[in-house]
Amino acid sequence: MKKFCTYVLIYICLILLKGPGLIFAQNISVKKVVLNIGSKENWKDNDFDDSDWERIKVPSPWENEGLSDYDGYAWYRVHFNVSNIEPNTWYSLNIGRLDDADITYLNGKEIGRTGSFPPDYQTAYHIFREYIISGSALLQQDNILAIKVYDDRLLGGWLEGELELRAFETKSEVFMPLLGFWKFKEGDNSKWKSQYFNDSNWDSVKAGMPWEYQASPDYDGYAWYRKKIILPKDIEDAEYELNLGYIDDADQVFINGYLIGETGEFNGLEVNYEDLNYQKLRKYKIPKSLMESQAEWLIAVRVYDGLQEGGMVKGHQYIQKNKFKKDTDHWFKSSGNFAKVIFKLIFNFLKLLANLF
């Protein structure tokens, strides 16, 4: 009984501490995982027949699965089923750590890539793959996750991590994910915040990954990210935030040239920031005047990196709709003292039960 009470107490603590951002794993059933050497692009298609491919177990380097000393391209195809999927909900698909670079497809459509293939090769062997997908991209039966992997040397393939699908706790958590690539350029120019600036000749990079592993190896200093989006047609009267994940080290964020937030202190070209700024999740409130139906946005992110990895280094980027309005905010935020009282009562009650039994 004491163990039971302890487990219940731990569970309640986690809920209270985590709050509305808690996500729950979905039921995913992997039917088989197969692997083949090569780089044929039709291997991503759902109707491709892979019945003669070798069945393997993952996670495990492909050197341990029969491809001894192999470096180069190979494809994984994962056949799986899911249940209780909501088509209007956004999900996080966790794959694990792939060595070195990958492009990942779900049911024939690209959902993400990390690192880059030759001739502009960049390894990303140390990064765990996590891609945002819509529930509408999933089938109840016979989903195909096709992963094209390039290994440059040493161990290759699916090194670590299990396939896992997680849904955000509330449908209102993710209003609009910012999928795809961002335009990127080293340097600093105030004109780059404008929606009228032409960035067509800039590099394309992935947010959520240091720029050192993409366009700018060993670079420290200023750089800009830019992304054009069109808002959905239906926009409710609520509070919205722009979630940009984790940025190293300091940043300023603009929408159509308007500064909506910053982390760090910018004085001209001089910037001051805390040593642990890179551990802060960037969430900036979006002015209501910008939340118009089918509005065209240019999101510009000015970043300064002082040392080592830089840029939009980790996490997902999306527009978030707050579930609770300002006048009826979440009880954990607006009634912190009440939450503490409830927590203390539950703790004492479970402690009493444990002593009784």
ABEGO torsion letter per residue (X at the ends): XAAAAAAAAAAAAAAAAAEAABBBBBBBBBABBBBBBEABAAAABAABBAAABBBBBOBBBAAAAGBBGBBEBBBBBBBBBBBGBBAABBBBBBAEBBOABBBBBBGGBBAEBBEBBOABBBBAAABBBBBBBBAAABBABGBBBBBBBBBABEBBEBABEBBBBBBBABAAABABBBBEBBBBBBEBBAAAABAABBAAABBBBBBGBBAAABABBGBBEBBBBBBBBBBBABBBBBBBBBBAEBBOABBBBBBGGBBAEBBEBBBEABBBBBAAAAABBBBBBBBAAABBBGBBBBBBBBBBBABEBBEBABEBBBBBBBABBAABBBAAAABAAAAAAAAAAAAAAAAAAAAAX
